[in-house]
Amino acid sequence: MAAPVAAGQARPSADDGATALEARGLKVYFGGVHAIDGVDLTLTKGEILGLIGPNGAGKTTLVNALSGFQRPTAGQVLVGGDDVTGRSPDRLARLGVTRTFQSVRMFPDLTVLENVELGGVGVGMRRPAARKWARDLLERMKLDEMSHLYGAGLPHGLERRFGIVRALATKPSFLLLDEPAAGLNERESDELVEALTLIRDDFSCALMVIEHDMRVIMRLCERIQVLDYGKTISIGTPDEVRNDPAVLAAYLGRRAIDVDDR
């Protein structure tokens, strides 16, 4: 079991954290709706895993269950082999599991620096340490020149990037991203792929990415897991998933899978 974090002390860096986030037989039922129906998933330190599927497949519900925002009906969530099923989002964040939302939710009356600083404060860092860490992060992500901007009125692409940096301020071992490329143009999507690859490489942080932009998924992810009607229908490399008949059937031949990933 991971040791508790003392008040005012930062969580250990991702290098010292757990090596895997797992779902075992996970189920989430809403009445008669089986949103997640017996899913197994493993996110391993150092990898970027894509989570895809048609609308309503259960992707966001799965992320909610893994990050503590939805209590599973059955099954287990494990961090480093420890059962953390049903723990609150703040407790899971202190264990290294952090997620972003489709809606970024920047605090409009705070600067970008202050928004990022809050990520560190939320996992127990003292304000001066959180401020320094926020400055370091923005510099390493080449966004420090914009740290004075306020959360209100940010361009959509920048708001998405800053939301990810704020999540990174919690020093996650596992960063779960819900549609980070939504609404981005092609140039912004390319910049996002570069930024997420940098996060994995520089921060030893495993990433799980829910995304409908298959160009992003195919370029970014080494492994992809596909959901449909709350069940896993395929797991494999981008090429394996792209050519899986079950995946093609689930997408009804949509161009979403037939993309050029060069």
N, C-alpha and C positions, 0 to 999 in steps of 0.2 A: 504494500500500500504506500502511495506517495506521501511523503511527509507534509504536514500542513505548512502554509506560508505564514510567517510571523507578521503581525500588523506593521505596516510601513515598510516591509521588505519586498523587493521584487521577486517574482517567480524566477527560478533558474532558467537559463537560456535554453533554447531548443536542443542544443548539443547535449544537455544533461537530462533531457526528458525521455518519455516513453518512446519506444520504437514502432508501435503500431496502434492504430485505432480500428476497432472491429465491431461489426454487427453480426450477431449469431441468431439465426431464426427469427429476425425482428418482424413483429407484426404491429400495425396500427389500424384499428377498426373504428369507424365512425358509424355506429348503428350497424346497418347491413352493408355498408360500404367498406370494402377491404382495401384501404389506401396503400398499405404495405402488407404483403402477405407472405411472410417467411423468407425475408431477404438476408443473405449472408454477404458481407462486404469486408474487405481488409484494405486499409490505407497504411502504407509502410513508409517510414522515414526515408526521405530522399526521392520520392516519386511524385509524379503529377498524374492523378487519376481523373479521367473524364467520366461524368455521370450524365447520360443522355436518355432520351425516350420521348415519345409523342406527348402532347399536352394531356395532363391528367394521369400520367404514368406513375406518379408518386414520388418524384424526385425531391421536391421541396419538403414533403412530409418526412422523407427519409433523413434529410439534413436536419430538420427540426428535431427529430428523435435522437440523432447523434449528438446534437449540441444542447439538449436539455430543454428545448422550447416545446416539445411534445412528449408526453409520457407514453411509452410503448404499451400496447395491450398485452404483448407477450414477447419473449426473446430477451436478449442481452445486448448491452453496449459495454465494451471493454476498452480501457486505456492501459497499455502496457501489461495486459493480462489481468488487470483488476476490474471487477464488475462495478461499473458506475451507472448502471441503469436507473433512470429516474432522478438523477442528481440535477440540481438547478443549473441554469446557464452560467451564473457567476462562479459556482464551484468547479464546473467543467473548464471554464476559462483559466482558472488557477492551475488546473492540471494540464493546460496546454491546448485545449480544444476551443477554437474561435471560429465564428462564422460571420459572413456578411449577408446582407439582405438585398432583394431586388430593388427596394427603395433605400437609397444611401442614408438618408436621415442625418445629414450634417446639422449641427446646431447653428442656426443662421446668425445669431448675434455674437458668435465667437469666431476668432480668426482660425485659419487652417492650423496654425501651430497649436492653438489652444484645443482644437478638436482632436488633434493627434495626441496631445498630452493627456487627454482624458482616458485614452486607451490604457496608458500605463498606470494612471491613478486607479482605474477600475480593477486592476489585479494586485493592488497593494503597494505600488511604488509611492514614495514621498514626492511631493510636488517638485522640488528642485531636480531630483533624479529623473522624474517623468518629463520635465521640460527639456533637460539635456538629451534624453533618449529621443524625444520627438524631434529636436533639432538635428540630431545625428541621422535619424531615419530619413527625414526630408532631404538632407544633403546627399545621402547615399542613393536615394531614388531620383536625384537630380530635380527636385521640386522645391528646394529651399528658397529660391527667389520669389516664390509665391506664398510663402508662409504668412505674410501679413494680410492676405486677402481674407475677407469674411465669408462665412459659410453661405450666406444668402447671395443668390444670383450668380453662383459659379457656373461656368459652362459645363454642360452635361459630362463631357469626356473627362474634364479635370475633377469634377465631383466624384466620379467613379474611382479615379486613381487615388484621390485623397481618402476615400472611404476604405480602400484596401490598406493604405498606409496606417490609418487609425487602427484597423484590426491588427496589423503587424506590430503595433506598439504594445500589445499584450504579450509579446514574445511567445507566439504559439509554436507548438510542435506540429499541430495539424490545423491548417487554415482551409475552411470550407466556404467556397465562393458561389453564391447563387446568382447566375446570369450576369457576370461582371462585364460582358461585352454588349449588353442590351442597349440599343440606341446609339452605338458607336459607329462612326464611318470606317472605311477600310484602313485609312492611315492610323486612326486611333486604335483600331483593333490590333494592328501590327505592333504599335507601341505597347499595348497591353500584354501581348504575347512575350515581348522582350522583358517587360517589368516582372511578369510572373515567373519567367525562367530565372531571372536574377534573384528573386526572393527564394526560390528553391535552392539555388546554388550558393548564395551568400549567407542565408540565414538557417540552413539545414532544416527547412520547414517543408513538410509534406503538404501538397495541395490537392484538394478535390474540387473539381470545377463542374458545376451544372451550367450547360450552355446550349442554346439552340443554333448558334453560329457554328456550323460544322467546319468552316474554314479555320476558325480558332481552335476548335477541339482537335482536328487532325494534325495541326502544326504543333500544338502545345503538349499533347498527352502521349505518354508511352503506352498507357493501358486505358481501356475504355470499358465501362460496365453499362449495359443497356437495360432499362426497366420498361415494362409494359403491363398495364393493369396490376401494378403493385408487385410484380414478380421479375426476377432477373431472367432475361431471355438470351443474353450473350455477354461474354467477357473475353477480351483479347486485345491484340494490337490494333491500331487504326485500320490496317489493311484487312485483318481478319474480320473485324466488325463490319467494315464497309461492304464486304462480300458475303456476309452471313445471310442466308435466305430468311431466317426468322426476323432479322432486323429490317430487311427490305420489305417484308410483309407488314411489319408493324407500322412502318412509315408510309405504307401504301404507294411505294414507288416515288415518293416525293424527292425532289432534287436535294433535300437536306443532307442526304448521305452521299449523293453523287457529286462530289466537289473535287476541285483540283487543289491539292494541299501544297503545291510547290511555292 
